[in-house]
Amino acid sequence: MIANQDMVDGYLDALSDSRLEFPASLSNRSLSYRHGWLSGLADRTGKHLAGSNRMEIEAAADEAMRKDALS
């Protein structure tokens, strides 16, 4: 997986954010941004999704970018 800029932006935004859930104010962002934001949240808080492993996370990132490319 090679992250796109939206995903990187979302990740970095989440690292500097204090909220513990994806903010509704960002609901207009791409799926890639959302994935990046949630990954940044997980890294910031140390609370990764239960049952998620690296392959599942990478597959979710790839799927987000694929769907963004179709829209």
TAMO-V669681 format. One line per field, one symbol per residue. phi: phi as a letter, one per 40 degrees, with the letter a starting at -180 (. if undefined). Layout:
# TAMO-V669681
phi: ???
This chain:
# TAMO-V669681
phi: .bcccdcccccccccccbcbbccdcbcccccccccccccccccccgbcccgcbdccccccccccccccccc
